[in-house]
Amino acid sequence: MSPAQRAVRAVKGDWAPGGKGWIIPLIIQLAIVEVATVRGFDYALGSSDAVQRLGRVERSMDLELWGLAFLAAVVLIVFGMVGRFYDPQIAGHLVLAGLYGGIGWGLMFDLQGNFLLDGIRTGNGLLVAGVIFHGAYAFGTASQKRRKKLAAEKARLGVGLWMT
């Protein structure tokens, strides 16, 4: 490595997103599952006066059913994490992404005609945090499952990494 390359490397740093660490993704996954759990219990145990503050999409179905949908998705994810199963985690994250997406878009549509966009943070937060995070975990878990399946198939066939 030339002195110029070393200098650039020293200034540039060596951080890269992702990596092989497992603790940070686990912490993030537990955090977003905890948020979904709280939302599920909040809906399932919600009071009748809270209905006045709900968006159009949330009011379209009984709060208890929203709560059960969130909690069922959480149970799938936790079952998958504890049992180290891919499919329940993928399904649970996809369900949560769909639930958050529906509620978030509903809240955004409720803002139509509101010139100041008062309340945009809630709908935007649900869309970004809910849809993107849970969607990313579903996609990432499915990719991980596929990589493991391919590695097992290569091992079964006796194909080494040097041949790929």
N, C-alpha and C positions, 0 to 999 in steps of 0.2 A: 504494500500500500504506500503510495507516494505521500510526501509531507502535506501536499495540498488536499489529498483525499482525507488524511487524518484530521486536518484542520476543519474541513467541512463536516466531517463526522462528529467532531467534538462540539461544534456549534449547533449542528442539526439535532443531536440527541438520537436515542434509539427506541423511543416509544412507538408502539404500533397498536391499533385497536384489536381487541380480541386476544389472541394468543392461546396458550395452552392452559391457562389458569382456569380453575373450575369454581373457585369460591365467589368471585364477583358475579358471574352469571347466576349462581345459586342464590345469592343474597337478593339480586334484582328479582328473580323469579318468586322467591318467598315474599318479597315486598308487594309485588303486583297481585299475587294471590291473596295476600292479607287484605289489600284494598278491596278486592272483589268480595271477599268474605264479609267484610264490614258492610259493604253496599247490599249484599244479599240479606244479611240479618236486619239491616235498616229497612229494607223493603218488606221483608217478611213480618217484622214486628211493628211496621209503621202505623202511625196514628191517622185518624180520619182528617185532622186539620192539616196534615202535611200534603194532602191531595191537592189543595189549592195552589201550592207552590210547584207542582209537577208540570213538566212539559206535556205537550199534546200526545206524544208517543207513550210516555209513562202512564198517562191517564187512560189510555186505550185498553189497558188490561189491569186486573186486580193487582194491587201491590204484593199480595202474598204470592201470586204466580211469578211476578218478576223476581221476588226473593228466592223462590224455589229454583227458578232457572239459573240464577247466579250461583246459588249454593250447590246445585247439581253439577255445574261445571267445575266448581272448586273441588268437589269430592272426586271427580274424574282425575283432575290434575294431581291431587294429593295421593290418590290410589296409584297413579302411574309413577309418581316420584318414589313412593315408599317401596312399591314392587319392582321398580326399575323397568316399567313397561313404557314403550313409546306411544302406542296408539291412544290410550286414555289421555295422556298429556296433550297430544296433538288435538284430539277432539275437544277437550276442555278449553284449551286456549282458543280454538276456532269459535266455539260457542260464546266465550266471553268477548272475543273480537266482534262477533255479530251483535251481541247484546249492547255493548258499548257503542258500536257504530249506529245502530238503530236509535238509541237514546240520544247520542250526540248529534246526529243529523236532524232528528226531530227538534232538538233545542235550537239548532241553527235555523231551521225553517220557521220556528216560532219568532225569530228576530225579524222576519220580513216586515218591511214598513217601519222598522225602528231605525231612524236616521242615525242615532248615536251608537247603535249596536250595543246597547246596554245589556249585559249578560252574555256577551260573546265568549268570555273566559270559560264558562262552564261547558258549553258545547264543544269548544275547541279543545279543552283539556280532556274531555271524554274521548274525542276522536283521536287525539295524538297519543295520550297515555294508554287508552284502552285498545284501540284498534291497532296502532303501530306496535306497541309492546307485545300484546298477546299474539298478534299476527306474526311478529318476528320470532317469538318463541315457538309457535306452531311450525313455521317454516324451518327454523333451525333444528328443531327436534326431528322433523321429517328428514332433513338432510343428514343428520347424524345417523338416523336409522338406515338410510340408504347406503351411507359409507360403510357402516358395519356389515350390512348384508353383502355388499360388494367384496369387502375384505374377506368375509367368511367363504364366499363363493370362490375367490381366487385361491384361498388356502385349500379348499376342497379339491380344486383342480390342479393344485401344485404349481400355480403361476406365481412366480416371485415378483416383488416390486421392481426388480431390475428389468423385467420384460414389459412393463407398462409404460 
